[in-house]
Amino acid sequence: MSYRQTPIDHHYFANERTGDFSVIGSAVPRTDARGHVTGRTEFFEDIRPAGLLHLKMHRSARHHARLVSVDTTAARAVPGVVTVLTHKDIPNNLYTPLKLIGVTPDDEPILAEGKVRYLGEPICAVVAETEAAALAGAAAVDVSYEDLPAVFDVEEALADGAPIVNEYHGRNYFTYEGHHCRRVRFGDVAAGFAAADHVFEWRYQSSPIEQAPVETTGCVVVPQPDGRLRIHSDTQACFFTLDNTALILGTDFNKLRIVGGTVGGGFGGKVDVVVEPVACVAAMTTNRPVKFVYSRHEEMQVSSPRAAERIYVKDGVMSDGTIVARQVIDYIDAGAYSRHTPYGTTKAAAHFPGPYRIPNVWIDCHCVFTNRTPSSAMRGFGVTIGDFAIESQMDRVAGELGMDPLRFRLHNAYRDGDMKAHRKAAEGTALIEVMQKAAELVGHELSEEDRRLSSVEGQ
């Protein structure tokens, strides 16, 4: 098969001084296309240094339990096993990835210490000459548990008397500026509902969604002669991974070098820094290269999915279709640890109540801890599921009013200059024009009045 490289015409690219955006709508070749189609692109698993060791995890068989004992004697006796790492071997075992921007306190062990809080939590790492030996060693670890009550439902987790999932927080919710949830208050919602001709409320629910990349999460760490560590990783955030790994190792940032940028699918699921730190410790301990890569089962079971959400949307609406009040209560399932979910919860609160001019808004977004796999980033996390709820709500309300759903949206769409619920004036909205154009493209008939609407106030 021949491959023809189209020369890059640099006049396509936007010039900041001239404002040339002719690249939009043009066929510009990807810089990595040739490598992908010829099979020459190098992924982290293509790195096969001499003396490579393999790391596999012994993971929790319980959702919530105290670790009575962890016996690695049989694992160390497996032929080919070089070493077994526990929490005692990790310099700074407690971490959270968002500590770099001061969002969350440390609340997650690299390797379990004292207890486990979700099924599949890593307890100890077995490092061996072959993958088969590492798997056999991991299976030979003997763990004794004292089972604890577990909680899996977000609202049950917030009820009085619910089992505490994560003692590092002391409660089953993340705290925002002293509040039990991320809040938005705008106008007088109670008065808005009282004045409304109709009040509609529905519940929306999503499940955890796995990103399912073709390439599973992993890395290869190679000790260098100068004492540095070269980390070949499929992380989506090289510097984020470098900085977090350095903090966990208690070492200077310049002692690590991340080689990455080529990701065989990630979609937000490869930003949690879950493989690099323990692989680095294994490489430092053995002074040999170490490979740690998830099996497909691990990728599906323990990699961070998109958080499940339960959303209640309540709207006060006039008979002409004007929304006068909206209340949103969102419960976001963080799983056992924070990771990126507190940030996603803030994004959710910032996105509600959607692109609509509503004078009275009440938003409570709860980041809830349960004994589920920790959730994290996935394309548009904190926004995507909220959009599903809001737009489903818009369709249902329009149906109850006997109103065209598109006209209902046009009637309530925010215009330039509208004050949004977060007290920021809307600008450059163009929502009305986009809906008008979409209607035209699909042959959806609009009234003359709707066609005259504009996002520019006063037109």
DAKAPE-V614420 format. One record per pair of residues at least 12 apart in sequence whose C-alpha atoms are under 10 Angstrom apart, sorted by the first residue. I is the first residue (numbers start at 1). J is the second residue. If there is no record, write none. Layout:
I;J + I;J
This chain:
1;38 + 2;38 + 3;34 + 3;37 + 3;38 + 4;34 + 5;29 + 5;33 + 5;34 + 6;27 + 6;28 + 6;29 + 6;30 + 7;28 + 7;29 + 8;27 + 8;28 + 8;29 + 8;30 + 8;31 + 9;23 + 9;28 + 9;29 + 10;23 + 10;28 + 11;23 + 12;24 + 12;25 + 12;26 + 12;27 + 12;28 + 13;26 + 13;28 + 32;262 + 41;262 + 42;260 + 42;262 + 42;263 + 43;215 + 43;219 + 43;232 + 43;233 + 43;234 + 43;259 + 43;260 + 43;261 + 43;262 + 43;263 + 43;264 + 44;215 + 44;218 + 44;219 + 44;220 + 44;221 + 44;231 + 44;232 + 44;233 + 44;234 + 44;235 + 44;259 + 44;260 + 44;261 + 44;262 + 44;263 + 44;264 + 44;291 + 44;293 + 45;215 + 45;218 + 45;219 + 45;220 + 45;232 + 45;233 + 45;234 + 45;291 + 45;292 + 45;293 + 46;220 + 46;232 + 47;219 + 47;220 + 47;221 + 47;222 + 47;232 + 47;291 + 48;220 + 48;222 + 48;289 + 48;290 + 48;291 + 49;220 + 49;221 + 49;222 + 49;288 + 49;289 + 49;290 + 49;291 + 50;222 + 50;288 + 50;289 + 51;129 + 51;222 + 51;287 + 51;288 + 51;289 + 51;290 + 52;128 + 52;129 + 52;130 + 52;220 + 52;221 + 52;222 + 52;283 + 52;288 + 52;289 + 52;290 + 52;291 + 53;80 + 53;81 + 53;82 + 53;127 + 53;128 + 53;129 + 53;130 + 53;131 + 53;134 + 53;220 + 53;221 + 53;279 + 53;282 + 53;283 + 53;286 + 53;288 + 53;289 + 53;290 + 53;291 + 53;292 + 54;81 + 54;82 + 54;125 + 54;126 + 54;127 + 54;128 + 54;129 + 54;130 + 54;131 + 54;132 + 54;133 + 54;134 + 54;135 + 54;220 + 54;279 + 54;282 + 54;289 + 54;290 + 54;291 + 54;292 + 54;293 + 55;81 + 55;82 + 55;83 + 55;84 + 55;85 + 55;125 + 55;126 + 55;127 + 55;128 + 55;129 + 55;130 + 55;131 + 55;133 + 55;134 + 55;135 + 55;137 + 55;138 + 55;220 + 55;275 + 55;278 + 55;279 + 55;282 + 55;283 + 55;290 + 55;291 + 55;292 + 55;293 + 55;294 + 56;84 + 56;122 + 56;124 + 56;125 + 56;126 + 56;127 + 56;128 + 56;131 + 56;132 + 56;133 + 56;134 + 56;135 + 56;136 + 56;137 + 56;138 + 56;139 + 56;279 + 56;291 + 56;292 + 56;293 + 56;294 + 56;295 + 57;84 + 57;85 + 57;111 + 57;120 + 57;121 + 57;122 + 57;123 + 57;124 + 57;125 + 57;126 + 57;127 + 57;134 + 57;135 + 57;137 + 57;138 + 57;139 + 57;141 + 57;292 + 57;294 + 57;298 + 58;111 + 58;120 + 58;121 + 58;122 + 58;123 + 58;124 + 58;125 + 58;126 + 58;134 + 58;135 + 58;136 + 58;137 + 58;138 + 58;139 + 58;140 + 58;141 + 58;142 + 58;143 + 59;111 + 59;112 + 59;116 + 59;118 + 59;119 + 59;120 + 59;121 + 59;122 + 59;123 + 59;124 + 59;125 + 59;138 + 59;139 + 59;141 + 59;143 + 59;298 + 59;302 + 60;112 + 60;115 + 60;116 + 60;117 + 60;118 + 60;119 + 60;120 + 60;121 + 60;122 + 60;123 + 60;124 + 60;143 + 60;145 + 61;116 + 61;118 + 61;119 + 61;120 + 61;121 + 61;122 + 61;143 + 61;145 + 62;115 + 62;116 + 62;117 + 62;118 + 62;119 + 62;120 + 62;121 + 62;145 + 62;146 + 62;147 + 62;148 + 62;150 + 62;371 + 63;116 + 63;117 + 63;118 + 63;119 + 63;120 + 63;121 + 63;147 + 63;148 + 63;149 + 63;150 + 63;151 + 63;152 + 63;336 + 63;370 + 63;371 + 63;372 + 63;373 + 64;115 + 64;116 + 64;117 + 64;118 + 64;119 + 64;121 + 64;145 + 64;146 + 64;147 + 64;148 + 64;149 + 64;150 + 64;151 + 64;163 + 64;165 + 64;336 + 64;370 + 64;371 + 64;372 + 65;114 + 65;115 + 65;116 + 65;117 + 65;118 + 65;119 + 65;144 + 65;145 + 65;146 + 65;147 + 65;148 + 65;149 + 65;150 + 66;112 + 66;113 + 66;114 + 66;115 + 66;116 + 66;117 + 66;144 + 66;145 + 66;146 + 66;147 + 66;148 + 67;112 + 67;113 + 67;114 + 67;115 + 67;116 + 67;123 + 67;143 + 67;144 + 67;145 + 67;146 + 67;147 + 68;114 + 68;115 + 68;143 + 68;144 + 68;145 + 68;146 + 68;147 + 69;114 + 69;142 + 69;143 + 69;144 + 69;145 + 69;146 + 70;86 + 70;114 + 70;123 + 70;124 + 70;141 + 70;142 + 70;143 + 70;144 + 70;145 + 71;140 + 71;141 + 71;142 + 71;143 + 71;144 + 72;84 + 72;85 + 72;86 + 72;124 + 72;126 + 72;137 + 72;138 + 72;140 + 72;141 + 72;142 + 72;143 + 73;137 + 73;140 + 73;141 + 73;142 + 74;136 + 74;137 + 74;138 + 74;139 + 74;140 + 74;141 + 74;142 + 75;126 + 75;127 + 75;133 + 75;134 + 75;135 + 75;136 + 75;137 + 75;138 + 75;139 + 75;140 + 75;141 + 75;142 + 76;126 + 76;127 + 76;128 + 76;137 + 76;138 + 76;140 + 76;141 + 77;137 + 77;140 + 78;128 + 78;133 + 78;134 + 78;135 + 78;136 + 78;137 + 78;138 + 78;140 + 79;128 + 79;129 + 79;130 + 79;133 + 79;134 + 79;136 + 79;137 + 80;127 + 80;128 + 80;129 + 80;130 + 80;131 + 80;132 + 80;133 + 80;134 + 80;136 + 80;137 + 81;126 + 81;127 + 81;128 + 81;129 + 81;130 + 81;131 + 81;132 + 81;133 + 81;134 + 81;135 + 81;136 + 81;137 + 81;138 + 82;126 + 82;127 + 82;128 + 82;129 + 82;130 + 82;133 + 82;134 + 82;137 + 82;282 + 82;286 + 83;125 + 83;126 + 83;127 + 83;128 + 83;134 + 83;137 + 83;282 + 83;285 + 83;286 + 84;124 + 84;125 + 84;126 + 84;127 + 84;128 + 84;134 + 84;137 + 84;138 + 84;141 + 84;282 + 85;111 + 85;123 + 85;124 + 85;125 + 85;126 + 85;127 + 85;278 + 85;281 + 85;282 + 85;285 + 86;110 + 86;111 + 86;112 + 86;113 + 86;122 + 86;123 + 86;124 + 86;125 + 86;126 + 86;278 + 87;109 + 87;110 + 87;111 + 87;112 + 87;113 + 87;114 + 87;122 + 87;123 + 87;124 + 87;125 + 87;278 + 88;111 + 88;112 + 88;113 + 88;124 + 89;111 + 89;124 + 89;249 + 89;278 + 89;281 + 89;282 + 89;285 + 90;109 + 90;110 + 90;111 + 90;248 + 90;249 + 90;250 + 90;277 + 90;278 + 90;280 + 90;281 + 90;282 + 91;247 + 91;248 + 91;249 + 91;250 + 91;251 + 91;277 + 91;281 + 92;109 + 92;110 + 92;245 + 92;246 + 92;247 + 92;248 + 92;249 + 92;250 + 92;277 + 93;106 + 93;107 + 93;108 + 93;109 + 93;110 + 93;111 + 93;112 + 93;113 + 93;247 + 93;248 + 93;249 + 93;277 + 93;278 + 94;106 + 94;107 + 94;108 + 94;109 + 94;110 + 94;111 + 94;112 + 94;113 + 94;248 + 95;107 + 95;108 + 95;109 + 95;110 + 95;244 + 95;245 + 95;247 + 95;248 + 95;339 + 96;108 + 96;109 + 96;110 + 96;244 + 96;248 + 96;272 + 96;273 + 96;337 + 96;338 + 96;339 + 96;340 + 97;240 + 97;241 + 97;243 + 97;244 + 97;245 + 97;271 + 97;272 + 97;273 + 97;274 + 97;338 + 97;339 + 97;340 + 98;240 + 98;244 + 98;272 + 98;338 + 98;339 + 98;340 + 98;341 + 98;342 + 98;343 + 99;244 + 99;247 + 99;339 + 100;240 + 100;243 + 100;244 + 100;247 + 103;176 + 103;338 + 103;339 + 103;340 + 103;342 + 103;343 + 104;169 + 104;174 + 104;175 + 104;176 + 104;338 + 104;339 + 104;340 + 104;341 + 104;342 + 104;343 + 105;168 + 105;169 + 105;338 + 106;168 + 106;169 + 106;337 + 106;338 + 106;339 + 107;166 + 107;167 + 107;168 + 107;169 + 107;336 + 107;337 + 107;338 + 107;339 + 108;166 + 108;168 + 108;336 + 108;337 + 108;338 + 108;339 + 108;374 + 109;121 + 109;122 + 109;123 + 109;337 + 110;122 + 110;123 + 110;124 + 110;248 + 110;273 + 110;274 + 110;275 + 110;277 + 110;278 + 111;123 + 111;124 + 111;125 + 111;278 + 112;124 + 115;145 + 115;146 + 115;147 + 115;148 + 116;145 + 116;147 + 116;148 + 116;165 + 116;166 + 116;336 + 116;371 + 117;148 + 117;150 + 117;164 + 117;165 + 117;166 + 117;335 + 117;336 + 117;337 + 117;370 + 117;371 + 117;372 + 117;373 + 117;374 + 118;150 + 118;165 + 118;302 + 118;335 + 118;336 + 118;337 + 118;370 + 118;371 + 118;372 + 118;373 + 118;374 + 119;301 + 119;302 + 119;336 + 119;371 + 119;372 + 119;373 + 120;298 + 120;301 + 120;302 + 120;303 + 120;372 + 120;373 + 121;301 + 121;302 + 121;336 + 121;373 + 121;374 + 122;274 + 122;302 + 123;138 + 123;141 + 123;143 + 124;138 + 124;141 + 124;278 + 125;137 + 125;138 + 125;141 + 125;278 + 125;279 + 125;282 + 125;292 + 126;138 + 126;139 + 126;140 + 126;141 + 126;282 + 127;279 + 127;282 + 127;283 + 127;286 + 127;290 + 127;291 + 127;292 + 128;290 + 129;290 + 131;291 + 131;292 + 148;163 + 148;164 + 148;165 + 149;162 + 149;163 + 149;164 + 149;165 + 149;371 + 150;162 + 150;163 + 150;164 + 150;165 + 150;370 + 150;371 + 150;372 + 151;163 + 151;164 + 151;165 + 151;172 + 151;335 + 151;369 + 151;370 + 151;371 + 151;372 + 152;165 + 152;333 + 152;335 + 152;336 + 152;369 + 152;370 + 152;371 + 152;372 + 153;310 + 153;331 + 153;333 + 153;335 + 153;368 + 153;369 + 153;370 + 153;371 + 153;372 + 154;172 + 154;173 + 154;308 + 154;309 + 154;310 + 154;331 + 154;332 + 154;333 + 154;334 + 154;335 + 154;366 + 154;367 + 154;368 + 154;369 + 154;370 + 155;310 + 155;331 + 155;332 + 155;333 + 155;366 + 155;368 + 155;370 + 156;172 + 156;370 + 157;171 + 157;172 + 157;173 + 157;333 + 157;368 + 157;369 + 157;370 + 157;371 + 158;171 + 158;172 + 158;173 + 158;331 + 158;366 + 158;368 + 158;369 + 158;370 + 159;172 + 163;370 + 163;371 + 164;369 + 164;370 + 164;371 + 165;335 + 165;336 + 165;337 + 165;368 + 165;369 + 165;370 + 165;371 + 165;372 + 166;335 + 166;336 + 166;337 + 166;338 + 166;369 + 166;370 + 166;371 + 168;337 + 169;337 + 169;338 + 169;369 + 171;368 + 171;369 + 172;334 + 172;335 + 172;336 + 172;366 + 172;367 + 172;368 + 172;369 + 172;370 + 173;331 + 173;332 + 173;333 + 173;334 + 173;338 + 173;342 + 173;366 + 173;367 + 173;368 + 173;369 + 173;370 + 174;334 + 174;338 + 174;341 + 174;342 + 174;345 + 174;366 + 174;367 + 174;368 + 174;369 + 175;342 + 175;366 + 175;367 + 175;368 + 176;342 + 176;346 + 176;366 + 176;367 + 179;364 + 179;366 + 180;364 + 180;365 + 180;366 + 180;367 + 180;368 + 181;329 + 181;330 + 181;331 + 181;342 + 181;345 + 181;346 + 181;349 + 181;363 + 181;364 + 181;365 + 181;366 + 181;367 + 181;368 + 182;330 + 182;342 + 182;345 + 182;346 + 182;347 + 182;348 + 182;349 + 182;350 + 182;363 + 182;364 + 182;365 + 182;366 + 182;367 + 183;328 + 183;329 + 183;346 + 183;349 + 183;350 + 183;362 + 183;363 + 183;364 + 183;365 + 183;366 + 184;327 + 184;328 + 184;349 + 184;350 + 184;352 + 184;353 + 184;361 + 184;362 + 184;363 + 184;364 + 184;365 + 184;421 + 184;422 + 184;423 + 185;327 + 185;360 + 185;361 + 185;362 + 185;363 + 185;364 + 185;421 + 185;422 + 185;423 + 186;325 + 186;326 + 186;358 + 186;359 + 186;360 + 186;361 + 186;362 + 186;363 + 186;419 + 186;420 + 186;421 + 186;422 + 186;423 + 187;325 + 187;358 + 187;359 + 187;360 + 187;361 + 187;362 + 187;421 + 188;324 + 188;325 + 188;359 + 188;360 + 188;361 + 188;362 + 189;315 + 189;316 + 189;324 + 189;325 + 189;326 + 189;327 + 189;359 + 189;360 + 189;361 + 189;362 + 190;316 + 190;325 + 190;326 + 190;327 + 190;360 + 190;361 + 190;362 + 191;316 + 191;324 + 191;325 + 191;360 + 192;315 + 192;316 + 192;317 + 192;323 + 192;324 + 192;325 + 192;326 + 192;358 + 192;359 + 192;360 + 192;361 + 193;314 + 193;315 + 193;316 + 193;317 + 193;318 + 193;323 + 193;324 + 193;325 + 193;326 + 193;327 + 193;360 + 194;316 + 194;324 + 194;325 + 195;316 + 195;317 + 195;318 + 195;324 + 195;325 + 196;315 + 196;316 + 196;317 + 196;318 + 196;319 + 196;322 + 196;323 + 196;324 + 196;325 + 197;316 + 197;317 + 197;318 + 197;319 + 197;320 + 197;321 + 197;322 + 197;324 + 198;315 + 198;316 + 198;317 + 198;318 + 198;319 + 198;321 + 198;323 + 198;397 + 198;400 + 198;401 + 199;314 + 199;315 + 199;316 + 199;317 + 199;318 + 199;323 + 199;324 + 199;325 + 199;326 + 199;397 + 200;313 + 200;314 + 200;315 + 200;316 + 200;317 + 200;326 + 200;393 + 200;396 + 200;397 + 200;400 + 201;312 + 201;313 + 201;314 + 201;315 + 201;316 + 201;326 + 201;327 + 201;328 + 201;393 + 201;396 + 201;397 + 202;311 + 202;312 + 202;313 + 202;314 + 202;315 + 202;389 + 202;392 + 202;393 + 202;396 + 202;397 + 203;310 + 203;311 + 203;312 + 203;313 + 203;314 + 203;328 + 203;329 + 203;330 + 203;389 + 203;393 + 204;309 + 204;310 + 204;311 + 204;312 + 204;313 + 204;330 + 204;385 + 204;386 + 204;388 + 204;389 + 204;390 + 204;392 + 204;393 + 205;308 + 205;309 + 205;310 + 205;311 + 205;312 + 205;330 + 205;331 + 205;385 + 205;388 + 205;389 + 206;306 + 206;307 + 206;308 + 206;309 + 206;310 + 206;311 + 206;332 + 206;385 + 206;386 + 206;388 + 206;389 + 207;305 + 207;306 + 207;307 + 207;308 + 207;309 + 207;310 + 207;333 + 207;385 + 208;304 + 208;305 + 208;306 + 208;307 + 208;308 + 208;309 + 208;333 + 208;372 + 208;373 + 208;375 + 209;300 + 209;304 + 209;305 + 209;306 + 209;307 + 209;308 + 209;375 + 209;378 + 210;267 + 210;269 + 210;299 + 210;300 + 210;301 + 210;302 + 210;303 + 210;304 + 210;305 + 210;306 + 210;307 + 210;375 + 210;378 + 211;265 + 211;266 + 211;267 + 211;268 + 211;269 + 211;270 + 211;299 + 211;300 + 211;303 + 211;304 + 211;305 + 211;306 + 211;377 + 211;378 + 211;379 + 212;265 + 212;266 + 212;267 + 212;269 + 212;296 + 212;299 + 212;300 + 212;303 + 212;305 + 213;263 + 213;264 + 213;265 + 213;266 + 213;267 + 213;269 + 213;270 + 213;296 + 213;299 + 213;300 + 214;263 + 214;264 + 214;265 + 214;266 + 214;296 + 215;234 + 215;263 + 215;264 + 215;265 + 215;266 + 215;293 + 215;294 + 215;295 + 215;296 + 215;299 + 216;234 + 216;263 + 216;264 + 216;265 + 216;266 + 216;269 + 216;270 + 216;293 + 216;294 + 216;295 + 216;296 + 216;297 + 216;298 + 216;299 + 216;300 + 216;303 + 217;233 + 217;234 + 217;235 + 217;263 + 217;264 + 217;265 + 217;266 + 217;269 + 217;270 + 217;271 + 217;273 + 217;274 + 217;275 + 217;276 + 217;292 + 217;293 + 217;294 + 217;295 + 217;296 + 217;298 + 217;299 + 217;303 + 218;232 + 218;233 + 218;234 + 218;235 + 218;270 + 218;273 + 218;274 + 218;275 + 218;276 + 218;279 + 218;291 + 218;292 + 218;293 + 218;294 + 218;295 + 218;299 + 219;231 + 219;232 + 219;233 + 219;234 + 219;235 + 219;258 + 219;259 + 219;260 + 219;275 + 219;276 + 219;277 + 219;279 + 219;280 + 219;290 + 219;291 + 219;292 + 219;293 + 219;294 + 220;232 + 220;233 + 220;234 + 220;259 + 220;275 + 220;276 + 220;279 + 220;280 + 220;283 + 220;289 + 220;290 + 220;291 + 220;292 + 220;293 + 221;233 + 221;256 + 221;257 + 221;258 + 221;259 + 221;276 + 221;277 + 221;278 + 221;279 + 221;280 + 221;281 + 221;282 + 221;283 + 221;284 + 221;288 + 221;289 + 221;290 + 221;291 + 221;292 + 222;257 + 222;279 + 222;280 + 222;283 + 222;284 + 222;287 + 222;288 + 222;289 + 222;290 + 222;291 + 223;256 + 223;280 + 223;283 + 223;284 + 223;286 + 223;287 + 223;288 + 223;289 + 223;290 + 224;255 + 224;256 + 224;287 + 224;288 + 224;289 + 225;287 + 226;255 + 227;255 + 227;256 + 227;284 + 227;287 + 228;252 + 228;253 + 228;254 + 228;255 + 228;256 + 228;257 + 228;284 + 229;254 + 229;255 + 229;256 + 229;257 + 229;258 + 229;280 + 229;283 + 229;284 + 229;287 + 229;289 + 230;255 + 230;256 + 230;257 + 230;258 + 230;259 + 230;280 + 230;289 + 231;256 + 231;257 + 231;258 + 231;259 + 231;260 + 231;276 + 231;277 + 231;279 + 231;280 + 231;289 + 231;290 + 231;291 + 232;257 + 232;258 + 232;259 + 232;260 + 232;261 + 232;262 + 232;276 + 232;291 + 233;258 + 233;259 + 233;260 + 233;261 + 233;262 + 233;263 + 233;270 + 233;275 + 233;276 + 233;291 + 233;292 + 233;293 + 234;258 + 234;259 + 234;260 + 234;261 + 234;262 + 234;263 + 234;264 + 234;265 + 234;266 + 234;270 + 234;271 + 234;276 + 234;293 + 235;258 + 235;259 + 235;260 + 235;261 + 235;262 + 235;263 + 235;264 + 235;265 + 235;266 + 235;268 + 235;269 + 235;270 + 235;271 + 235;272 + 235;273 + 235;274 + 235;275 + 235;276 + 236;260 + 236;261 + 236;262 + 236;263 + 236;264 + 236;265 + 236;266 + 236;267 + 236;268 + 236;269 + 236;270 + 236;271 + 236;272 + 236;273 + 237;258 + 237;260 + 237;261 + 237;268 + 237;270 + 237;271 + 237;272 + 237;273 + 238;257 + 238;258 + 238;259 + 238;260 + 238;261 + 238;271 + 238;273 + 239;253 + 239;257 + 239;258 + 239;260 + 240;271 + 240;272 + 240;273 + 241;258 + 241;270 + 241;271 + 241;272 + 241;273 + 241;274 + 241;275 + 241;276 + 241;277 + 242;254 + 242;255 + 242;256 + 242;257 + 242;258 + 242;259 + 242;273 + 242;276 + 242;277 + 243;256 + 243;273 + 244;272 + 244;273 + 244;276 + 244;277 + 245;273 + 245;274 + 245;275 + 245;276 + 245;277 + 245;278 + 245;280 + 246;277 + 246;280 + 247;277 + 248;277 + 248;278 + 248;280 + 248;281 + 249;277 + 249;278 + 249;280 + 249;281 + 256;280 + 258;276 + 266;377 + 266;378 + 266;379 + 267;377 + 267;378 + 267;379 + 267;380 + 268;304 + 268;305 + 268;306 + 268;376 + 268;377 + 268;378 + 268;379 + 268;380 + 268;381 + 269;299 + 269;303 + 269;304 + 269;305 + 269;306 + 269;375 + 269;376 + 269;377 + 269;378 + 269;379 + 270;303 + 270;304 + 270;376 + 270;377 + 270;378 + 271;304 + 271;339 + 271;340 + 271;376 + 271;377 + 271;378 + 272;303 + 272;304 + 272;339 + 272;340 + 272;375 + 272;376 + 272;377 + 273;339 + 274;303 + 274;304 + 275;291 + 275;292 + 275;293 + 275;294 + 276;291 + 276;292 + 276;293 + 278;290 + 278;292 + 279;291 + 279;292 + 279;293 + 280;292 + 301;373 + 302;372 + 302;373 + 302;374 + 302;375 + 303;373 + 303;374 + 303;375 + 303;376 + 304;334 + 304;335 + 304;339 + 304;340 + 304;373 + 304;374 + 304;375 + 304;376 + 304;377 + 304;378 + 305;334 + 305;335 + 305;373 + 305;374 + 305;375 + 305;376 + 305;377 + 305;378 + 306;332 + 306;333 + 306;334 + 306;341 + 306;344 + 306;374 + 306;375 + 306;376 + 306;377 + 306;378 + 306;379 + 306;380 + 306;381 + 306;382 + 306;384 + 306;385 + 307;331 + 307;332 + 307;333 + 307;334 + 307;335 + 307;340 + 307;341 + 307;344 + 307;345 + 307;367 + 307;373 + 307;374 + 307;375 + 307;376 + 307;377 + 307;378 + 307;381 + 307;382 + 307;385 + 308;331 + 308;332 + 308;333 + 308;334 + 308;335 + 308;375 + 308;385 + 309;330 + 309;331 + 309;332 + 309;333 + 309;334 + 309;366 + 309;367 + 309;368 + 309;382 + 309;385 + 309;386 + 309;389 + 310;329 + 310;330 + 310;331 + 310;332 + 310;333 + 310;366 + 310;385 + 310;386 + 310;389 + 311;328 + 311;329 + 311;330 + 311;331 + 311;332 + 311;364 + 311;365 + 311;385 + 311;386 + 311;388 + 311;389 + 311;390 + 312;327 + 312;328 + 312;329 + 312;330 + 312;331 + 312;364 + 312;389 + 312;390 + 312;393 + 313;326 + 313;327 + 313;328 + 313;329 + 313;330 + 313;353 + 313;363 + 313;386 + 313;389 + 313;390 + 313;392 + 313;393 + 314;326 + 314;327 + 314;328 + 314;329 + 314;362 + 314;393 + 315;327 + 315;328 + 315;358 + 315;360 + 315;361 + 315;393 + 315;394 + 315;397 + 316;358 + 316;360 + 316;397 + 317;397 + 317;401 + 318;401 + 319;401 + 319;403 + 320;401 + 320;403 + 320;408 + 320;411 + 321;397 + 321;398 + 321;401 + 321;402 + 321;403 + 321;407 + 321;408 + 321;409 + 321;411 + 321;412 + 322;357 + 322;358 + 322;408 + 322;409 + 322;411 + 322;412 + 323;356 + 323;357 + 323;358 + 323;359 + 323;360 + 323;394 + 323;397 + 323;408 + 323;411 + 323;412 + 324;357 + 324;358 + 324;359 + 324;360 + 324;361 + 324;412 + 325;353 + 325;357 + 325;358 + 325;359 + 325;360 + 325;361 + 325;362 + 326;352 + 326;353 + 326;358 + 326;359 + 326;360 + 326;361 + 326;362 + 326;363 + 327;352 + 327;353 + 327;360 + 327;361 + 327;362 + 327;363 + 327;364 + 328;349 + 328;352 + 328;353 + 328;361 + 328;362 + 328;363 + 328;364 + 328;365 + 328;386 + 328;389 + 328;390 + 329;349 + 329;352 + 329;362 + 329;363 + 329;364 + 329;365 + 329;366 + 330;345 + 330;348 + 330;349 + 330;352 + 330;363 + 330;364 + 330;365 + 330;366 + 330;367 + 330;386 + 331;345 + 331;364 + 331;365 + 331;366 + 331;367 + 331;368 + 332;344 + 332;345 + 332;348 + 332;365 + 332;366 + 332;367 + 332;368 + 332;369 + 332;375 + 332;382 + 333;345 + 333;366 + 333;367 + 333;368 + 333;369 + 333;370 + 333;371 + 333;372 + 333;373 + 333;374 + 333;375 + 333;376 + 334;366 + 334;367 + 334;368 + 334;369 + 334;370 + 334;371 + 334;372 + 334;373 + 334;374 + 334;375 + 334;376 + 335;367 + 335;368 + 335;369 + 335;370 + 335;371 + 335;372 + 335;373 + 335;374 + 335;375 + 335;376 + 336;368 + 336;369 + 336;370 + 336;371 + 336;372 + 336;373 + 336;374 + 336;375 + 337;368 + 337;369 + 337;370 + 337;371 + 337;372 + 337;373 + 337;374 + 337;375 + 337;376 + 338;367 + 338;368 + 338;369 + 338;374 + 338;375 + 338;376 + 339;374 + 339;375 + 339;376 + 339;377 + 340;374 + 340;375 + 340;376 + 340;377 + 340;381 + 341;367 + 341;368 + 341;369 + 341;374 + 341;375 + 341;376 + 341;377 + 341;381 + 341;382 + 342;365 + 342;366 + 342;367 + 342;368 + 342;376 + 342;382 + 343;367 + 343;376 + 343;377 + 343;381 + 343;382 + 344;365 + 344;367 + 344;376 + 344;377 + 344;378 + 344;380 + 344;381 + 344;382 + 344;383 + 345;364 + 345;365 + 345;366 + 345;367 + 345;368 + 345;381 + 345;382 + 345;383 + 346;365 + 346;366 + 346;367 + 346;382 + 346;383 + 347;365 + 347;380 + 347;381 + 347;382 + 347;383 + 347;386 + 348;363 + 348;364 + 348;365 + 348;366 + 348;380 + 348;381 + 348;382 + 348;383 + 348;384 + 348;385 + 348;386 + 348;387 + 349;362 + 349;363 + 349;364 + 349;365 + 349;366 + 349;382 + 349;383 + 349;386 + 349;422 + 350;363 + 350;365 + 350;382 + 350;383 + 350;421 + 350;422 + 351;382 + 351;383 + 351;384 + 351;386 + 351;387 + 351;421 + 351;422 + 352;364 + 352;365 + 352;382 + 352;383 + 352;386 + 352;387 + 352;390 + 352;420 + 352;421 + 352;422 + 353;386 + 353;387 + 353;390 + 353;420 + 353;421 + 353;422 + 354;383 + 354;386 + 354;387 + 354;389 + 354;390 + 354;391 + 354;413 + 354;414 + 354;420 + 354;421 + 355;387 + 355;390 + 355;409 + 355;412 + 355;413 + 355;414 + 355;415 + 355;420 + 355;426 + 355;429 + 355;431 + 356;409 + 356;410 + 356;411 + 356;412 + 356;413 + 356;414 + 356;415 + 356;418 + 356;420 + 356;421 + 356;431 + 357;411 + 357;412 + 357;413 + 357;414 + 357;415 + 357;418 + 357;419 + 357;420 + 357;421 + 357;426 + 358;412 + 358;413 + 358;414 + 358;418 + 358;419 + 358;420 + 358;421 + 359;418 + 359;419 + 359;420 + 359;421 + 360;421 + 361;420 + 361;421 + 361;422 + 362;421 + 363;421 + 365;382 + 391;405 + 391;409 + 394;406 + 394;408 + 394;409 + 395;408 + 395;409 + 404;446 + 406;435 + 406;436 + 406;438 + 406;439 + 406;444 + 406;445 + 406;446 + 406;450 + 407;435 + 407;436 + 407;446 + 407;447 + 407;450 + 409;431 + 409;432 + 409;435 + 410;431 + 410;432 + 410;433 + 410;435 + 410;436 + 410;450 + 410;451 + 410;453 + 410;454 + 410;455 + 411;432 + 411;450 + 411;453 + 412;432 + 413;429 + 413;430 + 413;431 + 413;432 + 413;435 + 413;454 + 413;455 + 414;426 + 414;427 + 414;429 + 414;430 + 414;431 + 414;432 + 414;454 + 414;455 + 414;456 + 414;457 + 415;427 + 415;428 + 415;429 + 415;430 + 415;431 + 415;432 + 415;453 + 415;454 + 415;455 + 415;456 + 415;457 + 415;458 + 416;428 + 416;429 + 416;430 + 416;431 + 416;454 + 416;455 + 416;456 + 416;457 + 416;458 + 417;429 + 417;455 + 417;456 + 417;457 + 418;455 + 418;456 + 418;457 + 426;455 + 427;455 + 427;456 + 428;455 + 428;456 + 429;455 + 429;456 + 430;454 + 430;455 + 430;456 + 431;454 + 431;455 + 432;450 + 432;451 + 432;452 + 432;453 + 432;454 + 432;455 + 432;456 + 433;451 + 433;452 + 433;453 + 433;454 + 433;455 + 433;456 + 434;455 + 435;451 + 436;450 + 436;451 + 436;452 + 436;453 + 436;454 + 437;451 + 439;451
